[in-house]
């Protein structure tokens, strides 16, 4: 990145609104807490005696709830505004306490479902919030910076997650036996939940303009606010295919490394941290990539380059090579994600952004939830190749479709493109 382009990049960031900056603070705190949680929770369940099949089912419960509530969450966002929706969604982190302190299989599945149902509200409302608090010239930068902060704070969380159980064991003189291990995990996960709840404070301070609701809640339920239906469908199809493939490997990466290569918690935490550092750097660079090649082409280019690394992750003969492939796949596949979301928000009208993002969450999470359980059963039976092969094939198909759908989208205005695709 040249000096002049760097100045342009940071100038766009400097002029972000107060609301945008408050949201970035909330993202940073949320990222730190979720980084700890993502590294430790499934490892906690595994140490508690649950196999990978059940762990896959826990993920499936939450992802299915997220998928099925996605559309409704988008409509709540349209009706009540992004701020209120985000606040309610963040409060769902309280439910995670049940997953940490009640080691009962039914409670774990139910808590995963309920936290997925409520937590989806903040996820769905995030893109409309960012679109509402940015102009077209800075939007891709805001989306990318927000994701980069989430990722890079997740790095710190991943590192902390890898060492926190050992720190608690050392400070409190806990044994390495079952009770000591579970206690150390519980304390670490409680810290992560507390951090995620703190993210509520900066969002609460956001000054939201008074909203004028152009349609009632029943109109939203009937999707009468939708004017770009075919455009939204074209986003949903590749997202659903990618979700189907991602469910085979993404939710189980941490337990995959432990089962396949006998990786330790600190090693897994370090791998997740390195992957997020690389992804964070890539996400920061993504806006420049989209300016040069267009948003749609930059998304597809990153996805295609990532595909060889998917199979290398499972076929590698040792942990070092597998971890390196994992780091590269994660960065390349996901670095253009904010660019994709910004494109979605630009190609639909303002009063359908929440519904659009809800539909995107639904199309990604429902298939992802189904395949996570299938993959968990496969990995329990020591089949570590088939899940990765399926993921590679589905990613290829989805990327081709996305390119065909949107290669020329940015040559038209949002209104022109929606009118063309809805004829």
C-alpha positions in Angstrom: 0.0 0.0 0.0 1.5 3.3 -1.1 1.8 6.3 1.2 -0.9 8.3 -0.6 -3.3 5.4 -0.6 -2.6 4.9 3.1 -3.4 8.5 3.8 -6.7 8.1 1.9 -7.5 5.0 3.9 -6.9 6.6 7.3 -8.6 9.9 6.3 -11.8 7.9 5.6 -11.6 6.3 9.0 -10.9 9.6 10.8 -14.1 11.2 9.6 -16.3 8.4 10.7 -19.3 9.6 12.9 -19.4 9.4 16.7 -21.9 6.6 16.4 -19.6 4.6 14.1 -16.7 5.1 16.5 -18.8 3.9 19.5 -19.8 0.9 17.5 -16.2 0.1 16.8 -15.5 0.2 20.6 -18.3 -2.2 21.2 -16.9 -4.5 18.5 -13.5 -4.5 20.1 -14.8 -5.6 23.5 -17.1 -8.1 21.9 -14.2 -9.5 19.8 -12.0 -10.0 22.8 -14.7 -11.9 24.7 -15.8 -14.0 21.8 -12.2 -14.8 20.9 -11.8 -16.5 24.3 -15.1 -18.3 24.0 -14.5 -19.6 20.5 -11.2 -21.2 21.5 -12.4 -22.8 24.8 -16.0 -23.7 24.7 -15.9 -26.8 22.6 -12.7 -27.9 24.3 -14.5 -27.5 27.6 -17.3 -29.7 26.4 -14.8 -32.3 25.2 -13.0 -32.3 28.6 -16.4 -32.7 30.2 -16.9 -36.0 28.4 -18.9 -35.1 25.3 -17.9 -36.5 22.0 -17.5 -34.6 18.7 -20.9 -35.8 17.5 -22.7 -34.2 20.5 -20.5 -31.1 20.1 -21.7 -30.9 16.5 -25.3 -31.1 17.7 -24.8 -28.2 20.2 -23.5 -26.1 17.3 -26.4 -27.3 15.1 -29.0 -26.2 17.7 -27.6 -22.7 17.9 -27.1 -22.4 14.1 -30.6 -23.7 13.3 -32.1 -21.2 15.8 -30.0 -18.4 14.2 -31.0 -19.4 10.7 -34.7 -19.7 11.4 -34.9 -16.4 13.4 -32.8 -14.5 10.8 -35.7 -13.2 8.8 -37.7 -12.2 11.8 -34.6 -10.5 13.3 -34.3 -8.5 10.2 -37.9 -7.4 10.4 -37.4 -6.4 14.1 -34.5 -4.3 13.0 -36.6 -2.6 10.3 -39.4 -1.9 12.8 -37.4 -0.8 15.9 -34.1 0.3 14.5 -30.6 -1.1 14.6 -29.6 0.3 18.1 -32.4 -1.3 20.1 -32.0 -4.5 18.1 -28.3 -4.7 18.8 -28.8 -4.1 22.5 -31.3 -6.9 22.9 -29.1 -9.2 20.9 -26.0 -8.5 23.1 -28.0 -9.3 26.2 -28.2 -12.9 24.9 -24.7 -13.4 26.2 -26.2 -13.9 29.7 -27.7 -17.2 28.5 -24.2 -18.5 27.9 -23.8 -18.9 31.7 -26.2 -21.8 31.5 -23.9 -23.5 29.0 -20.9 -23.0 31.3 -22.4 -24.0 34.6 -25.1 -26.6 33.8 -23.4 -29.6 32.2 -26.5 -31.3 31.2 -27.0 -32.3 27.6 -30.5 -31.1 27.3 -29.7 -27.7 28.9 -26.7 -27.3 26.7 -28.7 -27.8 23.5 -31.6 -25.6 24.8 -29.3 -22.8 25.9 -27.5 -22.9 22.5 -30.9 -22.6 20.8 -32.1 -19.7 23.0 -28.8 -17.8 22.8 -28.9 -18.3 19.0 -32.4 -17.0 18.8 -31.8 -13.8 20.7 -28.1 -13.2 19.8 -29.0 -13.2 16.1 -30.7 -9.8 16.6 -27.4 -8.0 17.1 -25.8 -9.9 14.2 -28.5 -9.1 11.8 -28.7 -5.4 12.9 -25.0 -4.8 12.5 -24.9 -4.3 8.8 -27.9 -2.0 8.6 -26.4 0.0 11.5 -23.1 0.5 9.7 -24.8 1.3 6.4 -27.0 3.9 8.2 -24.0 5.5 9.9 -21.7 5.8 6.8 -21.8 7.3 3.3 -21.1 5.3 0.2 -17.4 6.5 -0.1 -16.5 5.3 3.4 -18.9 2.4 3.7 -16.5 -0.4 2.6 -13.8 1.0 4.9 -16.2 1.1 7.9 -17.4 -2.4 7.2 -13.8 -3.7 6.8 -12.4 -1.8 9.8 -15.2 -3.1 12.0 -14.5 -6.7 11.0 -10.7 -6.2 11.3 -11.2 -4.9 14.8 -13.4 -7.9 15.7 -10.8 -10.2 14.2 -7.7 -8.6 15.8 -9.3 -8.4 19.2 -10.2 -12.0 18.6 -6.5 -12.6 18.3 -6.0 -11.3 21.8 -8.9 -13.4 22.9 -7.5 -16.5 21.2 -4.2 -16.1 22.9 -5.8 -15.5 26.3 -8.1 -18.4 25.7 -5.2 -20.7 25.1 -3.4 -19.8 28.3 -6.2 -18.7 30.7 -7.1 -22.2 32.0 -3.5 -22.9 32.9 -3.2 -19.5 34.6 -6.3 -20.2 36.7 -4.9 -23.7 37.5 -1.6 -22.2 38.6 -3.1 -19.3 40.7 -5.7 -21.4 42.4 -3.6 -24.5 42.6 -6.2 -26.6 40.7 -5.4 -30.2 39.9 -5.1 -31.4 36.3 -7.8 -34.0 37.1 -11.4 -33.6 35.9 -12.7 -31.2 38.6 -9.7 -28.9 38.3 -9.8 -28.8 34.5 -13.5 -28.1 34.5 -13.2 -25.3 37.1 -10.4 -23.6 35.1 -12.4 -23.7 31.9 -15.5 -22.3 33.7 -13.6 -19.3 35.1 -12.1 -18.6 31.7 -15.4 -18.8 29.9 -17.0 -16.6 32.6 -14.5 -13.9 31.9 -15.3 -14.1 28.2 -19.1 -13.7 28.9 -18.4 -10.6 31.1 -16.4 -9.0 28.4 -19.2 -9.6 25.8 -21.7 -8.0 28.1 -19.6 -4.9 28.5 -20.1 -4.3 24.8 -23.6 -3.2 25.6 -22.3 0.1 27.2 -20.9 1.9 24.0 -23.9 0.7 22.0 -26.2 2.2 24.6 -24.4 5.6 24.2 -25.2 5.7 20.4 -27.4 8.6 19.5 -30.1 7.2 17.1 -32.2 9.5 15.0 -35.9 9.3 15.4 -37.3 6.7 13.0 -40.2 7.1 10.7 -41.7 3.6 10.1 -43.1 3.5 6.6 -44.9 0.2 7.2 -46.3 -1.7 10.1 -45.0 -5.0 11.6 -47.6 -7.0 9.7 -46.4 -5.4 6.4 -42.9 -6.5 7.4 -44.0 -10.0 8.1 -45.6 -10.1 4.7 -42.3 -8.8 3.2 -44.1 -5.8 1.7 -40.9 -3.8 2.2 -39.0 -6.0 -0.3 -38.4 -4.3 -3.7 -35.3 -6.1 -4.7 -36.4 -9.7 -4.3 -34.4 -11.3 -7.1 -31.3 -9.4 -6.2 -31.6 -10.7 -2.6 -32.2 -14.2 -3.9 -29.0 -14.0 -5.9 -27.1 -13.2 -2.8 -28.8 -16.0 -0.8 -28.0 -18.8 -3.2 -24.2 -18.7 -3.0 -24.4 -17.9 0.7 -26.5 -21.0 1.3 -24.1 -23.2 -0.6 -21.1 -21.8 1.3 -23.0 -22.3 4.6 -23.7 -25.9 3.6 -20.0 -26.5 2.9 -18.7 -24.5 5.9 -20.7 -26.5 8.3 -18.6 -29.6 7.6 -15.4 -28.0 9.0 -15.6 -24.5 10.4 -17.4 -25.1 13.7 -15.2 -28.1 14.5 -11.7 -26.8 13.6 -10.5 -26.6 17.3 -11.6 -30.2 18.1 -10.4 -31.3 14.7 -6.8 -30.2 15.5 -7.0 -31.9 18.9 -8.4 -35.2 17.5 -6.3 -35.3 14.3 -2.9 -34.0 15.5 -3.3 -34.2 19.4 -2.8 -30.4 19.5 -2.7 -28.8 23.0 -4.9 -25.9 24.1 -2.1 -23.3 23.9 -1.2 -24.6 20.4 -4.9 -24.3 19.3 -5.1 -20.8 20.8 -1.9 -19.8 18.9 -3.2 -21.2 15.6 -6.5 -19.3 16.0 -4.6 -16.1 16.9 -2.3 -16.4 13.9 -5.2 -17.0 11.5 -7.0 -14.0 12.9 -3.9 -11.7 12.6 -3.6 -12.7 8.9 -7.3 -12.3 8.4 -7.2 -8.9 10.1 -4.5 -7.7 7.8 -6.3 -9.0 4.8 -9.5 -7.3 5.9 -7.8 -4.0 6.2 -6.4 -4.3 2.7 -9.7 -5.6 1.2 -11.2 -2.1 0.4 -8.2 -1.3 -1.8 -8.6 -4.6 -3.5 -12.3 -3.9 -4.2 -11.4 -0.5 -5.6 -9.1 -2.0 -8.1 -11.0 -5.1 -9.2 -14.6 -4.3 -8.1 -16.4 -5.6 -5.0 -17.8 -8.8 -6.6 -14.5 -9.7 -8.4 -12.4 -9.2 -5.2 -14.8 -11.5 -3.3 -14.5 -14.3 -5.8 -10.8 -13.9 -6.3 -10.1 -14.3 -2.5 -12.4 -17.3 -2.3 -10.8 -19.1 -5.3 -7.3 -18.7 -4.0 -8.3 -20.1 -0.6 -9.6 -23.4 -1.9 -6.3 -25.4 -2.2 -5.6 -24.7 1.4 -8.8 -26.3 2.6 -7.7 -29.8 1.5 -4.1 -29.2 2.6 -5.4 -28.6 6.2 -6.6 -32.2 6.5 -4.1 -33.9 4.2 -1.0 -32.4 5.7 1.3 -34.9 7.4 1.9 -32.8 10.5 0.4 -30.1 12.7 2.8 -27.3 11.5 1.8 -27.7 7.8 -1.9 -28.2 8.6 -1.9 -25.1 10.8 -0.2 -23.0 8.1 -2.9 -24.1 5.6 -5.6 -23.3 8.1 -4.2 -19.8 8.6 -4.1 -19.1 4.9 -7.6 -20.6 4.2 -9.2 -18.6 7.0 -7.6 -15.3 5.8 -8.3 -15.7 2.1 -11.8 -17.0 2.4 -13.0 -14.4 4.8 -11.1 -11.2 4.1 -13.6 -10.0 1.5 -16.6 -10.7 3.7 -17.2 -7.1 4.7 -16.9 -6.1 1.0 -19.6 -8.7 0.2 -21.9 -7.3 2.9 -21.3 -3.7 1.8 -22.3 -4.7 -1.7 -25.5 -6.2 -0.4 -26.4 -3.0 1.5 -25.7 -0.9 -1.6 -27.8 -3.0 -4.0 -31.0 -2.9 -1.9 -32.9 0.1 -0.6 -32.6 1.4 2.9 -35.9 0.1 4.1 -35.0 -3.5 3.2 -31.5 -3.7 4.6 -32.4 -5.4 7.9 -34.6 -7.9 6.1 -31.9 -8.6 3.6 -29.3 -9.2 6.2 -31.7 -11.5 8.1 -32.3 -13.5 5.0 -28.6 -13.8 4.5 -28.1 -15.0 8.0 -30.9 -17.6 7.5 -29.5 -18.8 4.2 -26.0 -19.3 5.7 -26.9 -20.8 9.1 -29.6 -23.3 8.3 -27.5 -25.4 5.9 -24.5 -24.9 8.1 -26.4 -26.3 11.1 -27.4 -29.4 9.3 -24.0 -30.3 8.0 -22.2 -29.6 11.3 -24.0 -32.6 12.9 -23.1 -34.8 9.9 -19.5 -33.8 10.0 -19.4 -34.3 13.8 -20.4 -37.9 13.3 -17.8 -38.4 10.5 -15.0 -37.0 12.6 -16.1 -39.1 15.6 -15.5 -42.0 13.2 -12.0 -40.6 12.3 -13.1 -39.5 8.8 -11.2 -36.3 8.4 -11.0 -36.2 4.6 -14.7 -36.3 3.4 -15.8 -33.2 5.3 -13.0 -31.1 3.8 -13.6 -32.4 0.3 -17.3 -31.5 0.4 -16.4 -28.0 1.7 -14.0 -27.5 -1.2 -16.5 -28.5 -3.9 -19.3 -26.4 -2.5 -17.1 -23.3 -2.1 -16.1 -23.7 -5.8 -19.7 -23.9 -7.0 -20.8 -20.9 -4.8 -18.0 -18.7 -6.0 -18.7 -19.4 -9.7 -22.4 -18.5 -9.1 -21.6 -15.3 -7.2 -19.3 -14.2 -10.1 -22.0 -14.9 -12.7 -24.6 -13.0 -10.6 -22.7 -9.9 -9.7 -19.7 -9.4 -12.0 -21.3 -6.3 -13.6 -23.4 -5.2 -10.6 -21.4 -2.1 -9.7 -21.7 -0.7 -13.2 -25.3 0.1 -12.4 -26.8 2.2 -9.5 -28.6 0.4 -6.7 -32.0 1.4 -8.1 -31.2 0.5 -11.7 -29.8 -2.9 -10.7 -32.8 -3.8 -8.5 -35.2 -2.7 -11.3 -33.3 -4.8 -13.8 -33.3 -8.0 -11.8 -36.9 -7.6 -10.7 -38.4 -7.4 -14.1 
